[in-house]
Amino acid sequence: MPEERVLSGSLAIVGSEDLVSGLRALGFQVYAVKGKEQAEAALSESVYKGIAVCLVQEDIYTLTRERIGSFKDLPLPVFVPFAKDNQTELLEEIVKDIRLRATGKLY
């Protein structure tokens, strides 16, 4: 049987301490940030480390949208917003934008 390759740094989570602290125990790369400066540093580090997917708490995503946009020409990481209450209009907006760019249609 072929040997499986595990990417240890394939997922990172950027959010407030109270939200992400428990995820650290699961082995994810976790960045507990306060403010725009720390958040932007965490995003840059996730790019540098070769993270594949970076989950970003929605309010932090909104705060650092310009910085996230500066990485748009890179294949990785994919930045995905998430909300504490699992209700995020921002993610829907991003998916619509991707769909529009890919197909020229919203639906």
PDB file as gemmi writes it, atoms N, CA and C in Angstrom:
CRYST1    1.000    1.000    1.000  90.00  90.00  90.00 P 1                      
ATOM      1  N   MET A   1       0.845  -1.170   0.000  1.00  0.00           N  
ATOM      2  CA  MET A   1       0.000   0.000   0.000  1.00  0.00           C  
ATOM      3  C   MET A   1       0.895   1.239   0.000  1.00  0.00           C  
ATOM      4  N   PRO A   2       0.570   2.239  -0.849  1.00  0.00           N  
ATOM      5  CA  PRO A   2       1.399   3.445  -0.900  1.00  0.00           C  
ATOM      6  C   PRO A   2       1.345   4.205   0.416  1.00  0.00           C  
ATOM      7  N   GLU A   3       2.462   4.808   0.726  1.00  0.00           N  
ATOM      8  CA  GLU A   3       2.559   5.598   1.959  1.00  0.00           C  
ATOM      9  C   GLU A   3       1.759   6.884   1.814  1.00  0.00           C  
ATOM     10  N   GLU A   4       0.950   7.206   2.820  1.00  0.00           N  
ATOM     11  CA  GLU A   4       0.171   8.426   2.794  1.00  0.00           C  
ATOM     12  C   GLU A   4       1.029   9.593   3.257  1.00  0.00           C  
ATOM     13  N   ARG A   5       0.864  10.705   2.597  1.00  0.00           N  
ATOM     14  CA  ARG A   5       1.598  11.909   2.973  1.00  0.00           C  
ATOM     15  C   ARG A   5       0.644  12.866   3.657  1.00  0.00           C  
ATOM     16  N   VAL A   6       0.965  13.252   4.849  1.00  0.00           N  
ATOM     17  CA  VAL A   6       0.123  14.172   5.602  1.00  0.00           C  
ATOM     18  C   VAL A   6       0.766  15.549   5.594  1.00  0.00           C  
ATOM     19  N   LEU A   7      -0.027  16.551   5.240  1.00  0.00           N  
ATOM     20  CA  LEU A   7       0.466  17.923   5.252  1.00  0.00           C  
ATOM     21  C   LEU A   7       0.154  18.517   6.612  1.00  0.00           C  
ATOM     22  N   SER A   8       1.146  18.618   7.458  1.00  0.00           N  
ATOM     23  CA  SER A   8       0.912  19.076   8.824  1.00  0.00           C  
ATOM     24  C   SER A   8       0.463  20.521   8.893  1.00  0.00           C  
ATOM     25  N   GLY A   9       0.879  21.348   7.956  1.00  0.00           N  
ATOM     26  CA  GLY A   9       0.545  22.759   7.997  1.00  0.00           C  
ATOM     27  C   GLY A   9      -0.518  23.135   6.995  1.00  0.00           C  
ATOM     28  N   SER A  10      -1.438  22.246   6.713  1.00  0.00           N  
ATOM     29  CA  SER A  10      -2.378  22.513   5.636  1.00  0.00           C  
ATOM     30  C   SER A  10      -3.579  23.360   6.049  1.00  0.00           C  
ATOM     31  N   LEU A  11      -3.816  23.539   7.351  1.00  0.00           N  
ATOM     32  CA  LEU A  11      -4.960  24.322   7.801  1.00  0.00           C  
ATOM     33  C   LEU A  11      -4.544  25.255   8.930  1.00  0.00           C  
ATOM     34  N   ALA A  12      -4.914  26.512   8.770  1.00  0.00           N  
ATOM     35  CA  ALA A  12      -4.666  27.488   9.827  1.00  0.00           C  
ATOM     36  C   ALA A  12      -5.979  28.183  10.155  1.00  0.00           C  
ATOM     37  N   ILE A  13      -6.080  28.649  11.384  1.00  0.00           N  
ATOM     38  CA  ILE A  13      -7.279  29.344  11.835  1.00  0.00           C  
ATOM     39  C   ILE A  13      -6.851  30.651  12.498  1.00  0.00           C  
ATOM     40  N   VAL A  14      -7.440  31.752  12.036  1.00  0.00           N  
ATOM     41  CA  VAL A  14      -7.141  33.071  12.577  1.00  0.00           C  
ATOM     42  C   VAL A  14      -8.421  33.614  13.214  1.00  0.00           C  
ATOM     43  N   GLY A  15      -8.336  33.942  14.499  1.00  0.00           N  
ATOM     44  CA  GLY A  15      -9.522  34.453  15.173  1.00  0.00           C  
ATOM     45  C   GLY A  15      -9.200  34.977  16.554  1.00  0.00           C  
ATOM     46  N   SER A  16     -10.239  35.335  17.277  1.00  0.00           N  
ATOM     47  CA  SER A  16     -10.056  35.829  18.638  1.00  0.00           C  
ATOM     48  C   SER A  16      -9.693  34.669  19.557  1.00  0.00           C  
ATOM     49  N   GLU A  17      -9.002  34.982  20.640  1.00  0.00           N  
ATOM     50  CA  GLU A  17      -8.515  33.959  21.577  1.00  0.00           C  
ATOM     51  C   GLU A  17      -9.640  33.056  22.066  1.00  0.00           C  
ATOM     52  N   ASP A  18     -10.755  33.635  22.459  1.00  0.00           N  
ATOM     53  CA  ASP A  18     -11.847  32.830  22.997  1.00  0.00           C  
ATOM     54  C   ASP A  18     -12.423  31.858  21.974  1.00  0.00           C  
ATOM     55  N   LEU A  19     -12.321  32.178  20.714  1.00  0.00           N  
ATOM     56  CA  LEU A  19     -12.878  31.333  19.673  1.00  0.00           C  
ATOM     57  C   LEU A  19     -11.916  30.237  19.212  1.00  0.00           C  
ATOM     58  N   VAL A  20     -10.637  30.538  19.146  1.00  0.00           N  
ATOM     59  CA  VAL A  20      -9.693  29.593  18.546  1.00  0.00           C  
ATOM     60  C   VAL A  20      -8.858  28.795  19.539  1.00  0.00           C  
ATOM     61  N   SER A  21      -8.894  29.140  20.810  1.00  0.00           N  
ATOM     62  CA  SER A  21      -8.010  28.497  21.778  1.00  0.00           C  
ATOM     63  C   SER A  21      -8.208  26.979  21.853  1.00  0.00           C  
ATOM     64  N   GLY A  22      -9.430  26.521  21.791  1.00  0.00           N  
ATOM     65  CA  GLY A  22      -9.687  25.082  21.857  1.00  0.00           C  
ATOM     66  C   GLY A  22      -9.217  24.323  20.634  1.00  0.00           C  
ATOM     67  N   LEU A  23      -9.108  24.995  19.521  1.00  0.00           N  
ATOM     68  CA  LEU A  23      -8.688  24.339  18.281  1.00  0.00           C  
ATOM     69  C   LEU A  23      -7.195  24.034  18.267  1.00  0.00           C  
ATOM     70  N   ARG A  24      -6.455  24.742  19.072  1.00  0.00           N  
ATOM     71  CA  ARG A  24      -5.010  24.513  19.165  1.00  0.00           C  
ATOM     72  C   ARG A  24      -4.737  23.080  19.612  1.00  0.00           C  
ATOM     73  N   ALA A  25      -5.558  22.572  20.520  1.00  0.00           N  
ATOM     74  CA  ALA A  25      -5.384  21.216  21.045  1.00  0.00           C  
ATOM     75  C   ALA A  25      -5.601  20.156  19.967  1.00  0.00           C  
ATOM     76  N   LEU A  26      -6.293  20.499  18.907  1.00  0.00           N  
ATOM     77  CA  LEU A  26      -6.540  19.555  17.824  1.00  0.00           C  
ATOM     78  C   LEU A  26      -5.393  19.502  16.822  1.00  0.00           C  
ATOM     79  N   GLY A  27      -4.394  20.322  17.029  1.00  0.00           N  
ATOM     80  CA  GLY A  27      -3.214  20.283  16.180  1.00  0.00           C  
ATOM     81  C   GLY A  27      -3.210  21.243  15.008  1.00  0.00           C  
ATOM     82  N   PHE A  28      -4.207  22.109  14.935  1.00  0.00           N  
ATOM     83  CA  PHE A  28      -4.230  23.086  13.859  1.00  0.00           C  
ATOM     84  C   PHE A  28      -3.259  24.223  14.155  1.00  0.00           C  
ATOM     85  N   GLN A  29      -2.799  24.872  13.112  1.00  0.00           N  
ATOM     86  CA  GLN A  29      -2.006  26.092  13.265  1.00  0.00           C  
ATOM     87  C   GLN A  29      -2.999  27.188  13.623  1.00  0.00           C  
ATOM     88  N   VAL A  30      -2.927  27.699  14.831  1.00  0.00           N  
ATOM     89  CA  VAL A  30      -3.906  28.657  15.328  1.00  0.00           C  
ATOM     90  C   VAL A  30      -3.229  29.993  15.613  1.00  0.00           C  
ATOM     91  N   TYR A  31      -3.875  31.059  15.163  1.00  0.00           N  
ATOM     92  CA  TYR A  31      -3.398  32.403  15.435  1.00  0.00           C  
ATOM     93  C   TYR A  31      -4.490  33.139  16.200  1.00  0.00           C  
ATOM     94  N   ALA A  32      -4.272  33.363  17.480  1.00  0.00           N  
ATOM     95  CA  ALA A  32      -5.185  34.164  18.290  1.00  0.00           C  
ATOM     96  C   ALA A  32      -4.710  35.609  18.180  1.00  0.00           C  
ATOM     97  N   VAL A  33      -5.530  36.444  17.572  1.00  0.00           N  
ATOM     98  CA  VAL A  33      -5.094  37.812  17.279  1.00  0.00           C  
ATOM     99  C   VAL A  33      -6.006  38.841  17.927  1.00  0.00           C  
ATOM    100  N   LYS A  34      -5.399  39.997  18.159  1.00  0.00           N  
ATOM    101  CA  LYS A  34      -6.124  41.174  18.633  1.00  0.00           C  
ATOM    102  C   LYS A  34      -5.726  42.321  17.726  1.00  0.00           C  
ATOM    103  N   GLY A  35      -6.643  42.816  16.970  1.00  0.00           N  
ATOM    104  CA  GLY A  35      -6.378  43.970  16.123  1.00  0.00           C  
ATOM    105  C   GLY A  35      -5.842  43.638  14.745  1.00  0.00           C  
ATOM    106  N   LYS A  36      -5.867  44.665  13.923  1.00  0.00           N  
ATOM    107  CA  LYS A  36      -5.502  44.538  12.515  1.00  0.00           C  
ATOM    108  C   LYS A  36      -4.037  44.153  12.321  1.00  0.00           C  
ATOM    109  N   GLU A  37      -3.147  44.756  13.070  1.00  0.00           N  
ATOM    110  CA  GLU A  37      -1.711  44.498  12.894  1.00  0.00           C  
ATOM    111  C   GLU A  37      -1.363  43.030  13.158  1.00  0.00           C  
ATOM    112  N   GLN A  38      -1.851  42.485  14.269  1.00  0.00           N  
ATOM    113  CA  GLN A  38      -1.591  41.076  14.576  1.00  0.00           C  
ATOM    114  C   GLN A  38      -2.240  40.162  13.530  1.00  0.00           C  
ATOM    115  N   ALA A  39      -3.428  40.523  13.101  1.00  0.00           N  
ATOM    116  CA  ALA A  39      -4.126  39.708  12.105  1.00  0.00           C  
ATOM    117  C   ALA A  39      -3.359  39.678  10.781  1.00  0.00           C  
ATOM    118  N   GLU A  40      -2.892  40.828  10.340  1.00  0.00           N  
ATOM    119  CA  GLU A  40      -2.138  40.875   9.087  1.00  0.00           C  
ATOM    120  C   GLU A  40      -0.835  40.090   9.192  1.00  0.00           C  
ATOM    121  N   ALA A  41      -0.190  40.144  10.349  1.00  0.00           N  
ATOM    122  CA  ALA A  41       1.036  39.368  10.555  1.00  0.00           C  
ATOM    123  C   ALA A  41       0.731  37.872  10.499  1.00  0.00           C  
ATOM    124  N   ALA A  42      -0.386  37.458  11.074  1.00  0.00           N  
ATOM    125  CA  ALA A  42      -0.784  36.045  11.050  1.00  0.00           C  
ATOM    126  C   ALA A  42      -1.079  35.586   9.618  1.00  0.00           C  
ATOM    127  N   LEU A  43      -1.741  36.428   8.845  1.00  0.00           N  
ATOM    128  CA  LEU A  43      -2.042  36.086   7.456  1.00  0.00           C  
ATOM    129  C   LEU A  43      -0.750  35.929   6.651  1.00  0.00           C  
ATOM    130  N   SER A  44       0.170  36.857   6.839  1.00  0.00           N  
ATOM    131  CA  SER A  44       1.457  36.779   6.137  1.00  0.00           C  
ATOM    132  C   SER A  44       2.222  35.525   6.523  1.00  0.00           C  
ATOM    133  N   GLU A  45       2.174  35.175   7.794  1.00  0.00           N  
ATOM    134  CA  GLU A  45       2.864  33.980   8.250  1.00  0.00           C  
ATOM    135  C   GLU A  45       2.237  32.720   7.653  1.00  0.00           C  
ATOM    136  N   SER A  46       0.926  32.702   7.523  1.00  0.00           N  
ATOM    137  CA  SER A  46       0.275  31.528   6.927  1.00  0.00           C  
ATOM    138  C   SER A  46       0.693  31.354   5.469  1.00  0.00           C  
ATOM    139  N   VAL A  47       0.885  32.464   4.765  1.00  0.00           N  
ATOM    140  CA  VAL A  47       1.385  32.398   3.385  1.00  0.00           C  
ATOM    141  C   VAL A  47       2.813  31.864   3.387  1.00  0.00           C  
ATOM    142  N   TYR A  48       3.646  32.413   4.242  1.00  0.00           N  
ATOM    143  CA  TYR A  48       5.053  32.018   4.333  1.00  0.00           C  
ATOM    144  C   TYR A  48       5.200  30.532   4.666  1.00  0.00           C  
ATOM    145  N   LYS A  49       4.340  30.023   5.542  1.00  0.00           N  
ATOM    146  CA  LYS A  49       4.421  28.623   5.968  1.00  0.00           C  
ATOM    147  C   LYS A  49       3.818  27.643   4.958  1.00  0.00           C  
ATOM    148  N   GLY A  50       3.209  28.148   3.909  1.00  0.00           N  
ATOM    149  CA  GLY A  50       2.649  27.275   2.897  1.00  0.00           C  
ATOM    150  C   GLY A  50       1.328  26.636   3.290  1.00  0.00           C  
ATOM    151  N   ILE A  51       0.553  27.322   4.112  1.00  0.00           N  
ATOM    152  CA  ILE A  51      -0.752  26.831   4.524  1.00  0.00           C  
ATOM    153  C   ILE A  51      -1.653  26.727   3.292  1.00  0.00           C  
ATOM    154  N   ALA A  52      -2.450  25.674   3.213  1.00  0.00           N  
ATOM    155  CA  ALA A  52      -3.357  25.495   2.076  1.00  0.00           C  
ATOM    156  C   ALA A  52      -4.670  26.246   2.276  1.00  0.00           C  
ATOM    157  N   VAL A  53      -5.249  26.127   3.468  1.00  0.00           N  
ATOM    158  CA  VAL A  53      -6.521  26.775   3.773  1.00  0.00           C  
ATOM    159  C   VAL A  53      -6.378  27.543   5.073  1.00  0.00           C  
ATOM    160  N   CYS A  54      -6.816  28.785   5.044  1.00  0.00           N  
ATOM    161  CA  CYS A  54      -6.749  29.635   6.229  1.00  0.00           C  
ATOM    162  C   CYS A  54      -8.156  30.123   6.547  1.00  0.00           C  
ATOM    163  N   LEU A  55      -8.716  29.600   7.633  1.00  0.00           N  
ATOM    164  CA  LEU A  55     -10.028  30.036   8.095  1.00  0.00           C  
ATOM    165  C   LEU A  55      -9.843  31.306   8.908  1.00  0.00           C  
ATOM    166  N   VAL A  56     -10.595  32.335   8.568  1.00  0.00           N  
ATOM    167  CA  VAL A  56     -10.431  33.639   9.211  1.00  0.00           C  
ATOM    168  C   VAL A  56     -11.783  34.073   9.770  1.00  0.00           C  
ATOM    169  N   GLN A  57     -11.796  34.373  11.063  1.00  0.00           N  
ATOM    170  CA  GLN A  57     -13.024  34.854  11.704  1.00  0.00           C  
ATOM    171  C   GLN A  57     -13.548  36.049  10.920  1.00  0.00           C  
ATOM    172  N   GLU A  58     -14.842  36.097  10.701  1.00  0.00           N  
ATOM    173  CA  GLU A  58     -15.438  37.072   9.779  1.00  0.00           C  
ATOM    174  C   GLU A  58     -15.080  38.524  10.080  1.00  0.00           C  
ATOM    175  N   ASP A  59     -15.129  38.941  11.328  1.00  0.00           N  
ATOM    176  CA  ASP A  59     -14.816  40.347  11.607  1.00  0.00           C  
ATOM    177  C   ASP A  59     -13.348  40.656  11.333  1.00  0.00           C  
ATOM    178  N   ILE A  60     -12.481  39.680  11.525  1.00  0.00           N  
ATOM    179  CA  ILE A  60     -11.061  39.853  11.210  1.00  0.00           C  
ATOM    180  C   ILE A  60     -10.854  39.855   9.696  1.00  0.00           C  
ATOM    181  N   TYR A  61     -11.597  38.997   9.003  1.00  0.00           N  
ATOM    182  CA  TYR A  61     -11.538  38.960   7.542  1.00  0.00           C  
ATOM    183  C   TYR A  61     -11.911  40.334   6.976  1.00  0.00           C  
ATOM    184  N   THR A  62     -12.982  40.907   7.487  1.00  0.00           N  
ATOM    185  CA  THR A  62     -13.428  42.221   7.024  1.00  0.00           C  
ATOM    186  C   THR A  62     -12.376  43.284   7.316  1.00  0.00           C  
ATOM    187  N   LEU A  63     -11.768  43.215   8.488  1.00  0.00           N  
ATOM    188  CA  LEU A  63     -10.752  44.174   8.901  1.00  0.00           C  
ATOM    189  C   LEU A  63      -9.494  44.092   8.030  1.00  0.00           C  
ATOM    190  N   THR A  64      -9.177  42.905   7.535  1.00  0.00           N  
ATOM    191  CA  THR A  64      -7.930  42.683   6.782  1.00  0.00           C  
ATOM    192  C   THR A  64      -8.182  42.353   5.315  1.00  0.00           C  
ATOM    193  N   ARG A  65      -9.326  42.717   4.818  1.00  0.00           N  
ATOM    194  CA  ARG A  65      -9.697  42.367   3.438  1.00  0.00           C  
ATOM    195  C   ARG A  65      -8.671  42.849   2.416  1.00  0.00           C  
ATOM    196  N   GLU A  66      -8.131  44.029   2.620  1.00  0.00           N  
ATOM    197  CA  GLU A  66      -7.137  44.566   1.680  1.00  0.00           C  
ATOM    198  C   GLU A  66      -5.875  43.701   1.679  1.00  0.00           C  
ATOM    199  N   ARG A  67      -5.423  43.308   2.860  1.00  0.00           N  
ATOM    200  CA  ARG A  67      -4.230  42.460   2.963  1.00  0.00           C  
ATOM    201  C   ARG A  67      -4.487  41.099   2.334  1.00  0.00           C  
ATOM    202  N   ILE A  68      -5.648  40.515   2.589  1.00  0.00           N  
ATOM    203  CA  ILE A  68      -6.003  39.234   1.977  1.00  0.00           C  
ATOM    204  C   ILE A  68      -6.010  39.374   0.455  1.00  0.00           C  
ATOM    205  N   GLY A  69      -6.524  40.483  -0.029  1.00  0.00           N  
ATOM    206  CA  GLY A  69      -6.538  40.739  -1.467  1.00  0.00           C  
ATOM    207  C   GLY A  69      -5.153  40.815  -2.075  1.00  0.00           C  
ATOM    208  N   SER A  70      -4.163  41.197  -1.273  1.00  0.00           N  
ATOM    209  CA  SER A  70      -2.797  41.284  -1.800  1.00  0.00           C  
ATOM    210  C   SER A  70      -2.207  39.907  -2.107  1.00  0.00           C  
ATOM    211  N   PHE A  71      -2.848  38.851  -1.606  1.00  0.00           N  
ATOM    212  CA  PHE A  71      -2.385  37.486  -1.859  1.00  0.00           C  
ATOM    213  C   PHE A  71      -3.170  36.795  -2.967  1.00  0.00           C  
ATOM    214  N   LYS A  72      -4.054  37.515  -3.649  1.00  0.00           N  
ATOM    215  CA  LYS A  72      -4.969  36.884  -4.601  1.00  0.00           C  
ATOM    216  C   LYS A  72      -4.275  36.207  -5.778  1.00  0.00           C  
ATOM    217  N   ASP A  73      -3.078  36.617  -6.120  1.00  0.00           N  
ATOM    218  CA  ASP A  73      -2.377  36.003  -7.243  1.00  0.00           C  
ATOM    219  C   ASP A  73      -1.633  34.735  -6.855  1.00  0.00           C  
ATOM    220  N   LEU A  74      -1.606  34.425  -5.564  1.00  0.00           N  
ATOM    221  CA  LEU A  74      -0.956  33.207  -5.096  1.00  0.00           C  
ATOM    222  C   LEU A  74      -1.947  32.057  -5.136  1.00  0.00           C  
ATOM    223  N   PRO A  75      -1.481  30.853  -5.486  1.00  0.00           N  
ATOM    224  CA  PRO A  75      -2.408  29.713  -5.515  1.00  0.00           C  
ATOM    225  C   PRO A  75      -2.885  29.306  -4.122  1.00  0.00           C  
ATOM    226  N   LEU A  76      -2.060  29.507  -3.122  1.00  0.00           N  
ATOM    227  CA  LEU A  76      -2.403  29.153  -1.741  1.00  0.00           C  
ATOM    228  C   LEU A  76      -1.876  30.234  -0.818  1.00  0.00           C  
ATOM    229  N   PRO A  77      -2.486  30.439   0.290  1.00  0.00           N  
ATOM    230  CA  PRO A  77      -3.642  29.729   0.826  1.00  0.00           C  
ATOM    231  C   PRO A  77      -4.959  30.288   0.296  1.00  0.00           C  
ATOM    232  N   VAL A  78      -5.997  29.508   0.504  1.00  0.00           N  
ATOM    233  CA  VAL A  78      -7.346  29.960   0.250  1.00  0.00           C  
ATOM    234  C   VAL A  78      -7.853  30.513   1.580  1.00  0.00           C  
ATOM    235  N   PHE A  79      -8.270  31.756   1.590  1.00  0.00           N  
ATOM    236  CA  PHE A  79      -8.772  32.389   2.811  1.00  0.00           C  
ATOM    237  C   PHE A  79     -10.288  32.255   2.834  1.00  0.00           C  
ATOM    238  N   VAL A  80     -10.809  31.656   3.897  1.00  0.00           N  
ATOM    239  CA  VAL A  80     -12.242  31.406   4.019  1.00  0.00           C  
ATOM    240  C   VAL A  80     -12.747  32.039   5.314  1.00  0.00           C  
ATOM    241  N   PRO A  81     -13.713  32.955   5.213  1.00  0.00           N  
ATOM    242  CA  PRO A  81     -14.253  33.554   6.439  1.00  0.00           C  
ATOM    243  C   PRO A  81     -15.205  32.599   7.146  1.00  0.00           C  
ATOM    244  N   PHE A  82     -15.273  32.707   8.456  1.00  0.00           N  
ATOM    245  CA  PHE A  82     -16.253  31.948   9.225  1.00  0.00           C  
ATOM    246  C   PHE A  82     -16.768  32.847  10.345  1.00  0.00           C  
ATOM    247  N   ALA A  83     -17.964  32.548  10.811  1.00  0.00           N  
ATOM    248  CA  ALA A  83     -18.575  33.345  11.877  1.00  0.00           C  
ATOM    249  C   ALA A  83     -18.807  32.479  13.101  1.00  0.00           C  
ATOM    250  N   LYS A  84     -18.838  33.112  14.249  1.00  0.00           N  
ATOM    251  CA  LYS A  84     -19.089  32.392  15.499  1.00  0.00           C  
ATOM    252  C   LYS A  84     -20.428  31.668  15.472  1.00  0.00           C  
ATOM    253  N   ASP A  85     -21.419  32.300  14.893  1.00  0.00           N  
ATOM    254  CA  ASP A  85     -22.767  31.734  14.898  1.00  0.00           C  
ATOM    255  C   ASP A  85     -23.106  30.964  13.628  1.00  0.00           C  
ATOM    256  N   ASN A  86     -22.099  30.680  12.798  1.00  0.00           N  
ATOM    257  CA  ASN A  86     -22.257  29.926  11.548  1.00  0.00           C  
ATOM    258  C   ASN A  86     -23.144  30.623  10.524  1.00  0.00           C  
ATOM    259  N   GLN A  87     -23.426  31.881  10.694  1.00  0.00           N  
ATOM    260  CA  GLN A  87     -24.224  32.620   9.731  1.00  0.00           C  
ATOM    261  C   GLN A  87     -23.377  33.748   9.167  1.00  0.00           C  
ATOM    262  N   THR A  88     -22.842  33.526   7.991  1.00  0.00           N  
ATOM    263  CA  THR A  88     -21.978  34.528   7.403  1.00  0.00           C  
ATOM    264  C   THR A  88     -22.436  34.904   5.998  1.00  0.00           C  
ATOM    265  N   GLU A  89     -22.785  36.149   5.815  1.00  0.00           N  
ATOM    266  CA  GLU A  89     -23.144  36.641   4.503  1.00  0.00           C  
ATOM    267  C   GLU A  89     -21.882  36.910   3.679  1.00  0.00           C  
ATOM    268  N   LEU A  90     -20.785  37.128   4.357  1.00  0.00           N  
ATOM    269  CA  LEU A  90     -19.527  37.410   3.675  1.00  0.00           C  
ATOM    270  C   LEU A  90     -19.096  36.221   2.817  1.00  0.00           C  
ATOM    271  N   LEU A  91     -19.211  35.017   3.350  1.00  0.00           N  
ATOM    272  CA  LEU A  91     -18.844  33.829   2.580  1.00  0.00           C  
ATOM    273  C   LEU A  91     -19.722  33.699   1.340  1.00  0.00           C  
ATOM    274  N   GLU A  92     -21.006  33.954   1.490  1.00  0.00           N  
ATOM    275  CA  GLU A  92     -21.913  33.898   0.346  1.00  0.00           C  
ATOM    276  C   GLU A  92     -21.516  34.920  -0.718  1.00  0.00           C  
ATOM    277  N   GLU A  93     -21.123  36.113  -0.278  1.00  0.00           N  
ATOM    278  CA  GLU A  93     -20.679  37.168  -1.191  1.00  0.00           C  
ATOM    279  C   GLU A  93     -19.421  36.738  -1.953  1.00  0.00           C  
ATOM    280  N   ILE A  94     -18.494  36.111  -1.263  1.00  0.00           N  
ATOM    281  CA  ILE A  94     -17.248  35.661  -1.894  1.00  0.00           C  
ATOM    282  C   ILE A  94     -17.529  34.559  -2.912  1.00  0.00           C  
ATOM    283  N   VAL A  95     -18.385  33.620  -2.552  1.00  0.00           N  
ATOM    284  CA  VAL A  95     -18.732  32.529  -3.474  1.00  0.00           C  
ATOM    285  C   VAL A  95     -19.419  33.084  -4.721  1.00  0.00           C  
ATOM    286  N   LYS A  96     -20.305  34.068  -4.554  1.00  0.00           N  
ATOM    287  CA  LYS A  96     -20.960  34.690  -5.708  1.00  0.00           C  
ATOM    288  C   LYS A  96     -19.930  35.366  -6.614  1.00  0.00           C  
ATOM    289  N   ASP A  97     -18.951  36.041  -6.023  1.00  0.00           N  
ATOM    290  CA  ASP A  97     -17.912  36.703  -6.808  1.00  0.00           C  
ATOM    291  C   ASP A  97     -17.088  35.688  -7.592  1.00  0.00           C  
ATOM    292  N   ILE A  98     -16.742  34.579  -6.949  1.00  0.00           N  
ATOM    293  CA  ILE A  98     -15.974  33.523  -7.633  1.00  0.00           C  
ATOM    294  C   ILE A  98     -16.795  32.937  -8.774  1.00  0.00           C  
ATOM    295  N   ARG A  99     -18.070  32.677  -8.508  1.00  0.00           N  
ATOM    296  CA  ARG A  99     -18.950  32.112  -9.533  1.00  0.00           C  
ATOM    297  C   ARG A  99     -19.082  33.069 -10.714  1.00  0.00           C  
ATOM    298  N   LEU A 100     -19.222  34.348 -10.434  1.00  0.00           N  
ATOM    299  CA  LEU A 100     -19.357  35.342 -11.490  1.00  0.00           C  
ATOM    300  C   LEU A 100     -18.091  35.417 -12.342  1.00  0.00           C  
ATOM    301  N   ARG A 101     -16.942  35.406 -11.689  1.00  0.00           N  
ATOM    302  CA  ARG A 101     -15.680  35.459 -12.432  1.00  0.00           C  
ATOM    303  C   ARG A 101     -15.451  34.190 -13.243  1.00  0.00           C  
ATOM    304  N   ALA A 102     -15.878  33.045 -12.731  1.00  0.00           N  
ATOM    305  CA  ALA A 102     -15.631  31.773 -13.410  1.00  0.00           C  
ATOM    306  C   ALA A 102     -16.600  31.531 -14.569  1.00  0.00           C  
ATOM    307  N   THR A 103     -17.857  31.914 -14.387  1.00  0.00           N  
ATOM    308  CA  THR A 103     -18.860  31.566 -15.394  1.00  0.00           C  
ATOM    309  C   THR A 103     -19.504  32.766 -16.069  1.00  0.00           C  
ATOM    310  N   GLY A 104     -19.372  33.942 -15.486  1.00  0.00           N  
ATOM    311  CA  GLY A 104     -20.031  35.119 -16.020  1.00  0.00           C  
ATOM    312  C   GLY A 104     -21.471  35.236 -15.567  1.00  0.00           C  
ATOM    313  N   LYS A 105     -21.902  34.292 -14.717  1.00  0.00           N  
ATOM    314  CA  LYS A 105     -23.278  34.275 -14.205  1.00  0.00           C  
ATOM    315  C   LYS A 105     -23.265  34.142 -12.689  1.00  0.00           C  
ATOM    316  N   LEU A 106     -24.265  34.700 -12.053  1.00  0.00           N  
ATOM    317  CA  LEU A 106     -24.371  34.575 -10.600  1.00  0.00           C  
ATOM    318  C   LEU A 106     -24.971  33.244 -10.189  1.00  0.00           C  
ATOM    319  N   TYR A 107     -25.865  32.678 -11.004  1.00  0.00           N  
ATOM    320  CA  TYR A 107     -26.527  31.421 -10.644  1.00  0.00           C  
ATOM    321  C   TYR A 107     -26.468  30.435 -11.768  1.00  0.00           C  
TER     322      TYR A 107                                                      
END                                                                             
